[in-house]
Each structure stands twice: as structure tokens, then as C-alpha cells.
Amino acid sequence: MSLLLFLAAALRISVPYTLAALGAAINERGGVINIALEGMMLNGALAYVLGAHFSGNPWAGVAAAVAAGVATGALHALVTVVARADQITSGLGINLLAAGLTKFVLTQVFHSSSNSARVVGLPDWDLGALSSIPGLGPVFSTPLVLAAIALVLAGQWLLFRSVFGLRLRSIGERPEAAATLGLRVSGYRTLGVLISGALAGLAGAWLASEQHSFTDGMTGGRGYIALAAMIVGKWSPLGAAAACLLFGTAEALQITLQGSGFPSELLQMMPYLVTMLALAGFIGRATAPRAIGVPYDPEQG
């Protein structure tokens, strides 16, 4: 039973990483670097709390979180796809903007610079026999866990089995050639970033729903780890999800070992150490899309 509970904790922790990494895999396949995942998640988490606080309905919070993620993605797309600015600089700027903006809104609405009022979380679903599995049942009863699994499978199909995915990947490899076939490079790239924003916003909703509140900087670097997981997973939704499960397992192990006498400094380092080791072991064998990070100028293309 203890092993099942550990697996349940690892799966639950992996959800926000997986949703954000899935979005990154989709938009980076189109050629846009997305360092802004952290800011998208942070805005989504606060939007969930605001939506749930004022409506009393957690699903309104989820809708607000997705909308906030899409809005943040639209800003990133405007700067990088339309204005053709440096994509890494844009992402870092959005992360800094989100950190300041969320603290400002938190202060104005909840009169605190550190945390919000408590809000309702997402209700569990009764899935019959699936909900009765020892240890794992409560995890599968959580709506966003099932949504994350379904979205990963859908994302894998979208990228590698659909016409949209074929076109998006071709734009991420050779945008000039794709443009000669009549594809709107800027439109596909923008759509990819918006999808990424929606998924990162959903990841933020998960964090806020689990904690029943928003706390300043609550994403804690998860956006960057999700980006690393996407690279380890070779820009594939299934590969990224597997890497996220690895990082979630490391974080669950960190929580399990608390109070065991294991040095606390090493415990705090564990998820990030696993990230660095995974990158060192896999990044050399992971080939990024050829045109990633390269602005497309339709006048030159």
C-alpha cells in the first residue's frame, strides 16, 4: 500500500509539469521557444483563485485560468511572432511581468502580498471501480489527472498523426519551404503558442486548486522544469510526460524522506538535481526543430 501511495503522490505531483510540458512540445514544434511557461502558470493559478473566489464555482476558476494562460500566450506570440523579437528575452520578460502583476493583484484584491483567501478546489469524480483502486483511486478521481492523461494522448496524435501537426512540424523545420506551399507560418506559430498558454494556464489551475489558494511565486520553477522535461522527452508529448513523471517521482521522494534524517539541503536539491542529470544524459541525443528560435520574416521568406 505504501508503494501505491508513493506512486499516487508522484502522479499527482507530475500533473502540472505534464500539462505545461505538453504545451511547450506543441508550440516549440512550430519553431517558437517558450521560456514563458512559468509566467503562464503563475497567471493561470491566480486567475483560478479569482474565478473561484468571486463565483464560488471551481470550474469558473478553471475557465479563468485557461483564459489567463491564453492571454499570456497571446502576448508572447505578439512579441515573438508578430514583432519578431528575441524569443528567450520575451519569455523571461513575461515571467518577470507575471511575478510582479500577480503580487499587485493579490495585494489589491486580498490585501496581502503573500497569499489569497481560501477558495474551493475541484471536486472528485466517482468513477466506480476506478475510484476504488487502493492508493491510486483518489488520484484517478481527480478531474485534471484524467484530463492530463487524455490531453497527452491527444497531443501525441495531434502532432504526429494529424494534418495540423504535420504542417506545424514542417513550419518548425523549414518555414520558408512551408510558406511556398501556401501555409501561414505566423498563423500556425501563433496558434501553437496559444495552445501552450491554455495548457500552462490549466497547470496553474491545478496548483491553485490543490492548495485551495494562491501564494506569491507558488509555481516555484515548475515552468522551467517542464521545459527541461520537454527537451528530455525530445519534443514529444509522450516523452515529455514520461520525463515529468520522473521529476514528479523525485519530488515525491523528497517529500517522503523529510524527517528521516536525510540532509535537508540535499532533499531540497533533489528535483533540480534530477533535472540537471536528465538533461546531461539526454540533451545530446535530443534534436530540436531546425528553425526553433528563428524569427520568420514573410518578406524575406
Contacts in CASP RR format, 6 or more apart in sequence:
PFRMAT RR
TARGET T0000
AUTHOR 0000-0000-0000
METHOD contacts of the structure
MODEL  1
MSLLLFLAAALRISVPYTLAALGAAINERGGVINIALEGMMLNGALAYVL
GAHFSGNPWAGVAAAVAAGVATGALHALVTVVARADQITSGLGINLLAAG
LTKFVLTQVFHSSSNSARVVGLPDWDLGALSSIPGLGPVFSTPLVLAAIA
LVLAGQWLLFRSVFGLRLRSIGERPEAAATLGLRVSGYRTLGVLISGALA
GLAGAWLASEQHSFTDGMTGGRGYIALAAMIVGKWSPLGAAAACLLFGTA
EALQITLQGSGFPSELLQMMPYLVTMLALAGFIGRATAPRAIGVPYDPEQ
G
1 134 0 8 1.000
1 135 0 8 1.000
4 134 0 8 1.000
4 135 0 8 1.000
4 136 0 8 1.000
5 135 0 8 1.000
6 252 0 8 1.000
6 253 0 8 1.000
6 256 0 8 1.000
7 135 0 8 1.000
7 136 0 8 1.000
8 135 0 8 1.000
8 136 0 8 1.000
8 137 0 8 1.000
8 138 0 8 1.000
8 139 0 8 1.000
9 252 0 8 1.000
9 255 0 8 1.000
9 256 0 8 1.000
10 245 0 8 1.000
10 248 0 8 1.000
10 249 0 8 1.000
10 251 0 8 1.000
10 252 0 8 1.000
11 136 0 8 1.000
11 139 0 8 1.000
11 145 0 8 1.000
11 245 0 8 1.000
12 139 0 8 1.000
12 142 0 8 1.000
12 145 0 8 1.000
12 210 0 8 1.000
13 248 0 8 1.000
13 251 0 8 1.000
13 252 0 8 1.000
14 241 0 8 1.000
14 244 0 8 1.000
14 245 0 8 1.000
14 247 0 8 1.000
14 248 0 8 1.000
14 249 0 8 1.000
15 144 0 8 1.000
15 145 0 8 1.000
15 148 0 8 1.000
15 203 0 8 1.000
15 206 0 8 1.000
16 41 0 8 1.000
16 203 0 8 1.000
16 204 0 8 1.000
16 206 0 8 1.000
16 207 0 8 1.000
16 222 0 8 1.000
16 226 0 8 1.000
17 203 0 8 1.000
17 222 0 8 1.000
17 223 0 8 1.000
17 225 0 8 1.000
17 226 0 8 1.000
17 229 0 8 1.000
17 244 0 8 1.000
17 247 0 8 1.000
17 248 0 8 1.000
18 148 0 8 1.000
18 152 0 8 1.000
18 203 0 8 1.000
18 226 0 8 1.000
18 229 0 8 1.000
18 240 0 8 1.000
18 241 0 8 1.000
18 244 0 8 1.000
18 245 0 8 1.000
19 144 0 8 1.000
19 148 0 8 1.000
19 151 0 8 1.000
19 199 0 8 1.000
19 200 0 8 1.000
19 201 0 8 1.000
19 202 0 8 1.000
19 203 0 8 1.000
19 206 0 8 1.000
20 37 0 8 1.000
20 40 0 8 1.000
20 41 0 8 1.000
20 199 0 8 1.000
20 200 0 8 1.000
20 203 0 8 1.000
20 222 0 8 1.000
20 223 0 8 1.000
20 226 0 8 1.000
20 227 0 8 1.000
21 226 0 8 1.000
21 227 0 8 1.000
21 229 0 8 1.000
21 230 0 8 1.000
21 240 0 8 1.000
21 241 0 8 1.000
21 243 0 8 1.000
21 244 0 8 1.000
22 148 0 8 1.000
22 151 0 8 1.000
22 152 0 8 1.000
22 155 0 8 1.000
22 199 0 8 1.000
22 237 0 8 1.000
22 240 0 8 1.000
22 241 0 8 1.000
23 34 0 8 1.000
23 195 0 8 1.000
23 196 0 8 1.000
23 197 0 8 1.000
23 199 0 8 1.000
23 200 0 8 1.000
23 230 0 8 1.000
24 34 0 8 1.000
24 37 0 8 1.000
24 196 0 8 1.000
24 226 0 8 1.000
24 227 0 8 1.000
24 230 0 8 1.000
24 240 0 8 1.000
25 155 0 8 1.000
25 159 0 8 1.000
25 230 0 8 1.000
25 233 0 8 1.000
25 235 0 8 1.000
25 236 0 8 1.000
25 237 0 8 1.000
25 240 0 8 1.000
26 155 0 8 1.000
26 158 0 8 1.000
26 159 0 8 1.000
26 168 0 8 1.000
26 192 0 8 1.000
26 195 0 8 1.000
26 196 0 8 1.000
26 199 0 8 1.000
26 237 0 8 1.000
27 34 0 8 1.000
27 189 0 8 1.000
27 192 0 8 1.000
27 193 0 8 1.000
27 195 0 8 1.000
27 196 0 8 1.000
28 34 0 8 1.000
28 230 0 8 1.000
28 235 0 8 1.000
28 288 0 8 1.000
28 289 0 8 1.000
28 292 0 8 1.000
29 159 0 8 1.000
29 165 0 8 1.000
29 168 0 8 1.000
29 169 0 8 1.000
29 172 0 8 1.000
29 235 0 8 1.000
29 289 0 8 1.000
30 168 0 8 1.000
30 169 0 8 1.000
30 171 0 8 1.000
30 172 0 8 1.000
30 188 0 8 1.000
30 189 0 8 1.000
30 192 0 8 1.000
30 289 0 8 1.000
30 291 0 8 1.000
30 292 0 8 1.000
31 171 0 8 1.000
31 172 0 8 1.000
31 175 0 8 1.000
31 189 0 8 1.000
31 289 0 8 1.000
31 291 0 8 1.000
31 292 0 8 1.000
31 293 0 8 1.000
31 294 0 8 1.000
32 76 0 8 1.000
32 77 0 8 1.000
32 80 0 8 1.000
32 81 0 8 1.000
32 87 0 8 1.000
32 189 0 8 1.000
32 192 0 8 1.000
32 193 0 8 1.000
32 292 0 8 1.000
32 293 0 8 1.000
33 80 0 8 1.000
33 87 0 8 1.000
33 88 0 8 1.000
33 91 0 8 1.000
33 292 0 8 1.000
33 293 0 8 1.000
34 76 0 8 1.000
34 87 0 8 1.000
34 91 0 8 1.000
34 193 0 8 1.000
34 196 0 8 1.000
34 227 0 8 1.000
35 87 0 8 1.000
35 88 0 8 1.000
35 90 0 8 1.000
35 91 0 8 1.000
35 92 0 8 1.000
35 95 0 8 1.000
35 224 0 8 1.000
35 227 0 8 1.000
36 72 0 8 1.000
36 73 0 8 1.000
36 76 0 8 1.000
36 90 0 8 1.000
36 91 0 8 1.000
36 92 0 8 1.000
36 93 0 8 1.000
36 94 0 8 1.000
36 95 0 8 1.000
37 196 0 8 1.000
37 200 0 8 1.000
37 223 0 8 1.000
37 224 0 8 1.000
37 226 0 8 1.000
37 227 0 8 1.000
38 95 0 8 1.000
38 98 0 8 1.000
38 219 0 8 1.000
38 220 0 8 1.000
38 221 0 8 1.000
38 222 0 8 1.000
38 223 0 8 1.000
38 224 0 8 1.000
39 72 0 8 1.000
39 94 0 8 1.000
39 95 0 8 1.000
39 97 0 8 1.000
39 98 0 8 1.000
39 99 0 8 1.000
39 200 0 8 1.000
39 219 0 8 1.000
39 223 0 8 1.000
40 68 0 8 1.000
40 69 0 8 1.000
40 72 0 8 1.000
40 73 0 8 1.000
40 94 0 8 1.000
40 98 0 8 1.000
40 196 0 8 1.000
40 197 0 8 1.000
40 200 0 8 1.000
40 201 0 8 1.000
41 200 0 8 1.000
41 201 0 8 1.000
41 203 0 8 1.000
41 204 0 8 1.000
41 207 0 8 1.000
41 219 0 8 1.000
41 222 0 8 1.000
41 223 0 8 1.000
42 95 0 8 1.000
42 98 0 8 1.000
42 99 0 8 1.000
42 102 0 8 1.000
42 204 0 8 1.000
42 217 0 8 1.000
42 218 0 8 1.000
42 219 0 8 1.000
43 68 0 8 1.000
43 69 0 8 1.000
43 71 0 8 1.000
43 72 0 8 1.000
43 98 0 8 1.000
43 101 0 8 1.000
43 102 0 8 1.000
43 201 0 8 1.000
44 64 0 8 1.000
44 65 0 8 1.000
44 66 0 8 1.000
44 68 0 8 1.000
44 69 0 8 1.000
44 72 0 8 1.000
44 200 0 8 1.000
44 201 0 8 1.000
44 204 0 8 1.000
44 205 0 8 1.000
44 208 0 8 1.000
45 65 0 8 1.000
45 102 0 8 1.000
45 201 0 8 1.000
45 204 0 8 1.000
45 205 0 8 1.000
45 207 0 8 1.000
45 208 0 8 1.000
45 214 0 8 1.000
45 218 0 8 1.000
45 219 0 8 1.000
46 68 0 8 1.000
46 102 0 8 1.000
46 105 0 8 1.000
46 106 0 8 1.000
46 116 0 8 1.000
46 208 0 8 1.000
46 214 0 8 1.000
47 61 0 8 1.000
47 64 0 8 1.000
47 65 0 8 1.000
47 67 0 8 1.000
47 68 0 8 1.000
47 69 0 8 1.000
47 201 0 8 1.000
47 205 0 8 1.000
48 58 0 8 1.000
48 61 0 8 1.000
48 62 0 8 1.000
48 64 0 8 1.000
48 65 0 8 1.000
48 119 0 8 1.000
48 204 0 8 1.000
48 205 0 8 1.000
48 208 0 8 1.000
48 209 0 8 1.000
48 214 0 8 1.000
49 61 0 8 1.000
49 116 0 8 1.000
49 119 0 8 1.000
49 208 0 8 1.000
49 213 0 8 1.000
49 214 0 8 1.000
50 61 0 8 1.000
50 64 0 8 1.000
50 105 0 8 1.000
50 109 0 8 1.000
51 57 0 8 1.000
51 60 0 8 1.000
51 61 0 8 1.000
51 63 0 8 1.000
51 64 0 8 1.000
52 58 0 8 1.000
52 60 0 8 1.000
52 61 0 8 1.000
52 119 0 8 1.000
52 120 0 8 1.000
52 121 0 8 1.000
52 208 0 8 1.000
52 209 0 8 1.000
53 109 0 8 1.000
53 116 0 8 1.000
53 117 0 8 1.000
53 119 0 8 1.000
55 61 0 8 1.000
56 119 0 8 1.000
56 120 0 8 1.000
57 120 0 8 1.000
58 119 0 8 1.000
58 120 0 8 1.000
58 121 0 8 1.000
58 122 0 8 1.000
58 123 0 8 1.000
58 209 0 8 1.000
59 122 0 8 1.000
61 205 0 8 1.000
62 122 0 8 1.000
62 202 0 8 1.000
62 205 0 8 1.000
62 209 0 8 1.000
65 201 0 8 1.000
65 202 0 8 1.000
65 204 0 8 1.000
65 205 0 8 1.000
65 208 0 8 1.000
66 198 0 8 1.000
66 201 0 8 1.000
66 202 0 8 1.000
66 205 0 8 1.000
68 201 0 8 1.000
69 197 0 8 1.000
69 198 0 8 1.000
69 200 0 8 1.000
69 201 0 8 1.000
70 194 0 8 1.000
70 197 0 8 1.000
70 198 0 8 1.000
72 94 0 8 1.000
72 98 0 8 1.000
72 197 0 8 1.000
72 200 0 8 1.000
72 201 0 8 1.000
73 193 0 8 1.000
73 194 0 8 1.000
73 196 0 8 1.000
73 197 0 8 1.000
74 190 0 8 1.000
74 193 0 8 1.000
74 194 0 8 1.000
75 94 0 8 1.000
76 90 0 8 1.000
76 91 0 8 1.000
76 94 0 8 1.000
76 193 0 8 1.000
77 189 0 8 1.000
77 190 0 8 1.000
77 193 0 8 1.000
77 194 0 8 1.000
79 85 0 8 1.000
79 90 0 8 1.000
80 86 0 8 1.000
80 87 0 8 1.000
80 90 0 8 1.000
80 193 0 8 1.000
80 295 0 8 1.000
81 186 0 8 1.000
81 187 0 8 1.000
81 189 0 8 1.000
81 190 0 8 1.000
81 193 0 8 1.000
81 296 0 8 1.000
82 186 0 8 1.000
82 190 0 8 1.000
84 295 0 8 1.000
84 296 0 8 1.000
84 297 0 8 1.000
85 295 0 8 1.000
87 293 0 8 1.000
87 295 0 8 1.000
99 217 0 8 1.000
102 214 0 8 1.000
102 216 0 8 1.000
102 217 0 8 1.000
103 113 0 8 1.000
103 216 0 8 1.000
106 112 0 8 1.000
106 113 0 8 1.000
106 114 0 8 1.000
106 115 0 8 1.000
106 116 0 8 1.000
106 214 0 8 1.000
106 216 0 8 1.000
107 113 0 8 1.000
109 116 0 8 1.000
110 116 0 8 1.000
110 117 0 8 1.000
113 216 0 8 1.000
114 215 0 8 1.000
114 216 0 8 1.000
115 213 0 8 1.000
115 214 0 8 1.000
115 215 0 8 1.000
115 216 0 8 1.000
116 213 0 8 1.000
116 214 0 8 1.000
116 215 0 8 1.000
117 213 0 8 1.000
118 212 0 8 1.000
118 213 0 8 1.000
119 208 0 8 1.000
119 212 0 8 1.000
119 213 0 8 1.000
120 212 0 8 1.000
121 209 0 8 1.000
121 210 0 8 1.000
121 212 0 8 1.000
122 142 0 8 1.000
122 143 0 8 1.000
122 144 0 8 1.000
122 209 0 8 1.000
123 143 0 8 1.000
124 131 0 8 1.000
124 138 0 8 1.000
124 141 0 8 1.000
124 142 0 8 1.000
124 143 0 8 1.000
125 131 0 8 1.000
125 141 0 8 1.000
125 142 0 8 1.000
125 143 0 8 1.000
125 146 0 8 1.000
126 141 0 8 1.000
127 140 0 8 1.000
127 141 0 8 1.000
130 137 0 8 1.000
130 140 0 8 1.000
130 141 0 8 1.000
131 137 0 8 1.000
131 138 0 8 1.000
131 140 0 8 1.000
131 141 0 8 1.000
133 140 0 8 1.000
139 145 0 8 1.000
140 146 0 8 1.000
144 202 0 8 1.000
144 205 0 8 1.000
144 206 0 8 1.000
144 209 0 8 1.000
147 202 0 8 1.000
151 199 0 8 1.000
152 237 0 8 1.000
152 238 0 8 1.000
152 240 0 8 1.000
152 241 0 8 1.000
153 237 0 8 1.000
155 237 0 8 1.000
156 236 0 8 1.000
156 237 0 8 1.000
156 238 0 8 1.000
158 164 0 8 1.000
158 165 0 8 1.000
159 165 0 8 1.000
159 168 0 8 1.000
159 169 0 8 1.000
159 236 0 8 1.000
159 237 0 8 1.000
160 236 0 8 1.000
167 178 0 8 1.000
167 183 0 8 1.000
167 188 0 8 1.000
168 188 0 8 1.000
168 192 0 8 1.000
169 289 0 8 1.000
170 177 0 8 1.000
170 178 0 8 1.000
170 183 0 8 1.000
171 178 0 8 1.000
171 183 0 8 1.000
171 185 0 8 1.000
171 188 0 8 1.000
171 189 0 8 1.000
171 291 0 8 1.000
172 178 0 8 1.000
172 289 0 8 1.000
172 290 0 8 1.000
172 291 0 8 1.000
172 292 0 8 1.000
173 289 0 8 1.000
173 290 0 8 1.000
173 291 0 8 1.000
174 290 0 8 1.000
174 291 0 8 1.000
175 185 0 8 1.000
175 291 0 8 1.000
175 294 0 8 1.000
175 296 0 8 1.000
175 301 0 8 1.000
176 296 0 8 1.000
176 301 0 8 1.000
178 185 0 8 1.000
179 185 0 8 1.000
179 296 0 8 1.000
179 298 0 8 1.000
179 301 0 8 1.000
185 296 0 8 1.000
185 298 0 8 1.000
186 296 0 8 1.000
186 298 0 8 1.000
189 296 0 8 1.000
200 223 0 8 1.000
203 222 0 8 1.000
203 226 0 8 1.000
204 219 0 8 1.000
207 218 0 8 1.000
207 219 0 8 1.000
207 222 0 8 1.000
208 214 0 8 1.000
208 218 0 8 1.000
211 218 0 8 1.000
225 247 0 8 1.000
225 271 0 8 1.000
225 272 0 8 1.000
225 275 0 8 1.000
226 240 0 8 1.000
226 244 0 8 1.000
228 243 0 8 1.000
228 275 0 8 1.000
228 278 0 8 1.000
228 279 0 8 1.000
229 240 0 8 1.000
229 243 0 8 1.000
229 244 0 8 1.000
229 246 0 8 1.000
229 247 0 8 1.000
229 275 0 8 1.000
229 278 0 8 1.000
230 240 0 8 1.000
230 243 0 8 1.000
231 279 0 8 1.000
231 282 0 8 1.000
231 283 0 8 1.000
231 286 0 8 1.000
231 288 0 8 1.000
232 239 0 8 1.000
232 240 0 8 1.000
232 243 0 8 1.000
232 246 0 8 1.000
232 278 0 8 1.000
232 279 0 8 1.000
232 282 0 8 1.000
232 283 0 8 1.000
232 286 0 8 1.000
233 239 0 8 1.000
233 240 0 8 1.000
233 242 0 8 1.000
233 243 0 8 1.000
233 282 0 8 1.000
233 286 0 8 1.000
234 282 0 8 1.000
234 285 0 8 1.000
234 286 0 8 1.000
234 287 0 8 1.000
235 286 0 8 1.000
235 288 0 8 1.000
235 289 0 8 1.000
243 278 0 8 1.000
246 274 0 8 1.000
246 278 0 8 1.000
247 271 0 8 1.000
247 274 0 8 1.000
247 275 0 8 1.000
247 278 0 8 1.000
248 271 0 8 1.000
250 270 0 8 1.000
250 271 0 8 1.000
250 273 0 8 1.000
250 274 0 8 1.000
251 270 0 8 1.000
251 271 0 8 1.000
253 270 0 8 1.000
254 267 0 8 1.000
254 268 0 8 1.000
254 270 0 8 1.000
254 271 0 8 1.000
257 267 0 8 1.000
258 264 0 8 1.000
258 267 0 8 1.000
END
